[in-house]
Amino acid sequence: MDSNAIRTVGVLGLGKMGGPMAKHLLARGYGVVGYDPVPAAGDKARADGVRVLADVAYKSGSALSEHERQRCK
């Protein structure tokens, strides 16, 4: 693999769309780090091999999921 190649992908939202996307990425050899505000979605993704975060802040960056935006309104 190229030294500049993406090796880990972050997925915000691990439910109906993000969960299957994360599984496909794992099957293709990528590391997957994810977040979902719904505990059941995170639990399922964790069982599939996703590293599930407790919140959306990761390392020095941060992100805001659509779920979080809706809760803030």
N, C-alpha and C positions, 0 to 999 in steps of 0.2 A: 504494500500500500504506500502511496506517495506520502512523504513526510508532511505535506501541507493538506492532506485529505482530511475531511471531516470524519471523526471517529465516534463522536458522541452527539446525540441529538436530544434537544429538550422538547417535551410535548406538554402544552398547557391544556388540560381537559383530557381525561382518560376514559370518557364514557363511550357513547355510541360511535363516534367518529374517531376520537383520539386513541381509544383502546386498541381497535384493530390496526390503526396506523403504527402504533408502538410495537405491536406483535410482528408486523411485517418488517419493521426496521430491525428488530432483534433477530429475526430469521435470516436477515441479510448480513448479520455480523456487526451491526452498529451497537454501541452502548446507548441506552435510553434512560434519561432522567426525566421524571414527570411530576405533575402536580394536578390534583383535582380537589375541590372543596367538599366533594361528596365522598365520605369515607369508604363506602362499598366499592366505588370505582377505583379508588387507590388500592384497596385490598386485592381486587381482581388483577390489576396491573402488576402489583408486587408479586403475586403468585405466578404471573407470566414471565417475571424476570426484570421488570422495570425497577429502577431505583426511584422510589417515591419520596418526594420531599414533603416536609411538614408545612412549608409555606412557599410562596413563589420566589423569594429572594434566594439567589444561588451564586456563590462566590462573590465577585465584586459587582455583578450586574443584578438587575431585578426586572421583573416583567409584571404585567397586569393582565389577568385572564378576563374573558368576557363575563365569567361568573362574578368576578370581583367588581367589575364595572357596574354590573346590574345591582349588586348589593350596596354600592356606594351612592346610588341615586336616591 
